[in-house]
Amino acid sequence: MEVLFEDNHSIVVVKPAGMPIQSDLTGDPSLLEELKNFLREKYHKPGEAFVGLVHRLDRPVGGVVVFAKTSKGAARLSEQFRAHEVEKTYWALVEGTPSEKTGQVIQYIEKNKRLNRARGFDRPRHGAKYAELSYRVLKSDSDQSLIEIKPKTGRSHQIRLAMSTLSCPIIGDIKYGARQPLKDRTIALFAQTLTFRTVVGNEPVTITAQPGWKFN
């Protein structure tokens, strides 16, 4: 367990790409259960440790995740996410290069839960949710680009759909147009930085980690 930050009410860890954040139909080990076991052993708790899930990353995505350690922490952190007060930065390796090196992607996203896939529309549509992000190209060559992405909303598959809309699907993300999958079924998208406020003291905390992959 790679712990980046911990206080009485919260803990920030790195989610490995490919691991579900909570139990799913596969029955594979989840980050939530691993963290509960980690805290129970660390603090010698006789019963199950409390861990509150306050935000999510898709299974093929790795990166920084904050969990609550108390019910008070869960309520306060969840409210920060609902109010869009948490700042998130992602890095993505994508195929090709966007025509604009910096920009915004604004869409109205509709999620098909059966297919676990999102569709984006340019205009408001019944059942579709507003989604906005900004991006900038950090590095690029003839084949791929490293892109920094800052979502202003937290819609499911928002970043993956946005990169596909720019004709630059995330490497490995065959669901959204990548040429081929990665061997471990992960994608080259990483939650690199998370900024939130502590539950007690309301102090800003910025946590950063680096992906296992690199721009070639």
Stockholm file with secondary structure:
# STOCKHOLM 1.0

chainA/1-216         MEVLFEDNHSIVVVKPAGMPIQSDLTGDPSLLEELKNFLREKYHKPGEAFVGLVHRLDRPVGGVVVFAKTSKGAARLSEQFRAHEVEKTYWALVEGTPSEKTGQVIQYIEKNKRLNRARGFDRPRHGAKYAELSYRVLKSDSDQSLIEIKPKTGRSHQIRLAMSTLSCPIIGDIKYGARQPLKDRTIALFAQTLTFRTVVGNEPVTITAQPGWKFN
#=GR chainA/1-216 SS CCEEEECSSEEEEEECTTSCSSCCTTCCCCHHHHHHHHHHHHTTCSSCCCCEECCCCCTTCEEEEEEESSHHHHHHHHHHHHTTCSEEEEEEEEESCCSSSEEEEEEEEEEETTTTEEEEESSCCTTCEEEEEEEEEEEECSSEEEEEEEESSCCTTHHHHHHHHTTCCBTTCGGGTCSSCCTTSCCSEEEEEEEEECTTTCCEEEEECCCSCCCC
#=GC SS_cons         CCEEEECSSEEEEEECTTSCSSCCTTCCCCHHHHHHHHHHHHTTCSSCCCCEECCCCCTTCEEEEEEESSHHHHHHHHHHHHTTCSEEEEEEEEESCCSSSEEEEEEEEEEETTTTEEEEESSCCTTCEEEEEEEEEEEECSSEEEEEEEESSCCTTHHHHHHHHTTCCBTTCGGGTCSSCCTTSCCSEEEEEEEEECTTTCCEEEEECCCSCCCC
//
